[in-house]
Amino acid sequence: MAAAPACYHGVGAGGAASGDEDGGGTGEAAGDGGSDSGGDDVGPGACGPAALDMRRLTELQYRRTIDAIFDGRVAASPQYPAPTGKTPTGYSTELGAIEVGEHDVEQLVYAAEDVAEGVAAVLGELLPCALEAGAGVECAGAFLDRYGRRAYRRTLGADERAQLLAAFDAARADDASFTDAVALMVDEMLQAPQFLYIVEDAAAVARPLTGVELASRLSYLLWDAGPDDELLDLAESGALDDAATVTAQAERLLAAPQADTTIARAFREWMQVRSLSAADKSSATFPEFDATLAAAMNAAFDRLALATVRDGGTLDDLLRTGEAWVDPTMAAFYGVTPPDADGWAAIELDDARYRGLLTQPALLASLAHSDRTSPVFRGAFVRRKLLCEMLPPPPPNAVSTHLELPPDPTARQESDARLARGDCAGCHALIDPAGLAFERFDALGRYRDTDELGRAIDPAGTLPGLADGELAFADHVELIDALAGEPGLTSCFARQLFRFSLSRMETEADACTIATIEDALAQSGGQLDTALLAIIGADTYRQREAP
């Protein structure tokens, strides 16, 4: 008999590819820690502003904001200290609420200096008056009016503008060139809280967001970048006080190519899909898994999610489509002929094997160990991310207790051993059946009929705790079809959209906002883009909570 870890073992900080089985939710893949139930239950009839905590720009937001400010002519600094850690929601924007450390402050200084040097190198392209003889404070002011406004996401206040121009004048008086003096202003701007943080001023009572506050909410939600000039112009003119204008701008931003990365990120982070690299899998077990395949798997997931949204697809489409995106690398992975020898194209796969995002290799590989599958990771994902359930914590002795197993046990034998233990069964009866349903996909997310030792795989099971009680299924296809019609999935997706949009867990005060999303899903037949726009259209989304 072989001894094996009993019910739980911590998931490594890097996500599901490290560590041993985790059954109850002590950690999450892709940086998601904590439960999925929210800080407080969302109760009926509760209504309140959709509060958004002040948060620092993520690394992605920083890069995209710098790119937008300077029209793509200046590179963001690699020294920017990205907020890191685990978050209750699993969405990266929530990391911005984490406090800045002493080392982070130093890196912010270096990052600002890097970008300032980049601006100096192309200042003539950014500011034509800089090329004129005798360029002075008026030209520097023009720089602030255009690029300072973009950096602060609003027109600079008189005091802010005067302070930056005073720094410019002081540098010039100290024999700095015009270019170096402008670079000094950039350095100061990019270290200011007005740039580094998405800020909404506190108020004694709940109040409507100002135009510029709402513009930042919209642009960072849909573009992971600051408002463009059109949105800022409308914000500062008062036009965003009109709900119809807000909706029209949200539709414009969502339709723009700048939203593509954000849409893909939303589904990637909801489904705990890691940014796979060759290091995530054992080279001894999977010598074919290299950087090229990892990148292709990442891109295939993103393309399917994005195409579903862009084509007006529904939540049902997302889970049940037989479509997949392939390039030559992914075509070889699936064992099909690529329709395009050079680029990407959508193809139909065997729908008896492949169904939507839940059978995407990037997802299944993320929910696996480096050298073997993990029914526990995959099953916990279904309960926590698709149904928003809070799983019980592991028993105190979970790590130290071992199960007695036969040599080379199958995944089902390991599950049966967990279910035979009273201190493990409660949690694993919820988790394991869904995870075993996906056992026909190896740790790369590749379909197989037998396990690594050539043994037949039995994916059938019964999943308890659904709206109609228990669900019996023969395989992952039947499970996915049933989940697609499960009321709890729609409700959970509405919560996930809320968490993505507000970068925090929901509370009782958020019931109206979440109900707005659920109503939009019901009325549109589950249309994804409609649901995302619904939260923006909610009155509570355009309000600022009192402290």
Buried (B, 14 or more C-beta within 10 A) or exposed (E): EEEBBBBBBBBBEBBBBBBBBBBBBBBBBBBBBBBBBBEEEBEEEBEBBBBBEEBBBBBBBBBBBBBBBBEEBBEBBEBBBBBEEBBBBBBBBBBBBBEBEEEBEEBBBEBBBBBBBBBBEEBEBBBEBBEEEEBBBEBBBBBBEBBBBBBBBBBBEEEBBEBBBEBBBEBBEEEBEBBBBBBBBBBBBBBBEBBBBBBBEEEEEEBBBBBBBBBBBBBBBBBBBBBBEEBBEBBBEEBBBEEEBBBEBBBBBBEEEBBBBBBBBBBBBBBBBBEBEBEBBBEEBBEEBBEEBBBBBBBBBBBBBBBBBBEEBBBBBBBBBBBBBBBBBBBBBBEBEBEEEEEBBBBEBEBEBBBBBBBBBBBBBBBBBBBEBBBBBBBBBBBBBBBBBBBEEBBEEBBEBEBEBEEEBBBBBBBBBBBEBEBBBBBBBBBBBBBBBBBBBBBBBBBEEEBEEEEEBBBBBEBEEBEEEEBEBEBBBBBBBBBBEBEBBBBBBBBBBBBBBBBBBBBBBBBBBBBBBBBBBEEBEBBBBBBBBBBBBBBBBBBBBEE
